[in-house]
Amino acid sequence: MKKTLALILCGALMLSIAGCGTTAAPAVNSGSDTQATTETTTAAVADNSDDKFVSAYPAFTVTSESLDGTKWAKACAHTDLVDGENASPQLSWEPVEGATVYVIYMVDISASNNIHWKSAYATETNLPQGWASSDDYFGPRPPEGATNQYNVYVFALKAPVERVKGSVRLPAIKFQEFVDALDTDAEGNTGNIVAVGRVIGKCTGNYPAD
């Protein structure tokens, strides 16, 4: 009887020791926490350093729903092109601190900086497609089969200027002068450009068959 009791106590003691040595398995990370951190810390960064016209000015982010990949929507092209509707691109940006008005240019940098859009003193920051008037906007119209690049610039200004230079449908060989002129307001105060946002898209000439 004593021998049986001793064996039972010994077995219980061994089980107790084994239980104390058991370590819980680590929780499996599904990756959701890491993904959330990445999404929080990763954001679009505006950068003007690669643009010769506006590299000297701070940047802000402008987006457009009128971009089909790297190309402007067909509706934004001139009516001479297939499916062209001469509708200015949709643009959105967050209000820029310190800015009271915005000036918009669209420039064909593939063809002597032809100006395709010039709107002065917008105050909205979400412009629907087709927002610009026909006097202010002339849709992309590159030669048949050619693909040109059209840059849209949004200038955030502290105050209006004496004159927004340039004319739609005409080349702007001195476009840099047009840009820098925005940095002096109508009262002669310099440092008028708070920041510049950009959207870049291309358009290929496709004309209807005769």
Secondary structure, DSSP 8 states (H G I E B T S, - for coil): -HHHHHHHHHHHHHHHHHHHT---------SHHHHHHHHHH-------TT-TTTTTS-EEEEE-TTEETTEE-GGGS-TTSTT-------EEE---TT-SEEEEEEEETTTTTEEEEEEEEE--SEE-TT-S-TTTB------BT-EEEEEEEEEEESS--S-----TTS--TTHHHHHHHTTB-TTS-B--EEEEEEEEEEEEB-----
